[in-house]
Amino acid sequence: MIFEPAPRGALSEASAAWVRHVAGLLALARPEADAAETAASGERLTALREGLNARRLSGVLRPEHASELPGEAIAVELARLAAHRGAAD
């Protein structure tokens, strides 16, 4: 079980690594964005994907729709990162 103490450390580190990876990809796409902003975007996107997977696996979300939503969210996050940079200038 993921809620038992033993696997929490490994799960936490894997999750943090995934967030860092996604934030790194966002930083490549928006190099002008602040590191804290790309990290926050990475956290939102990975949390969304985890939630979508849970909903898909429980049968409350069609797999096709679950596959479409991350692409839309990525576009929103990239636009948000670009807008924040423009507002800071």
Secondary structure, DSSP 8 states (H G I E B T S, - for coil): -TTSHHHHHHHHHHHHHHHHHHHHHHHHH-TTS-HHHHHHHHHHHHHHHHHHHHHHHTTSS-HHHHHHHHHHHHHHHHHHHHHHHHHH-
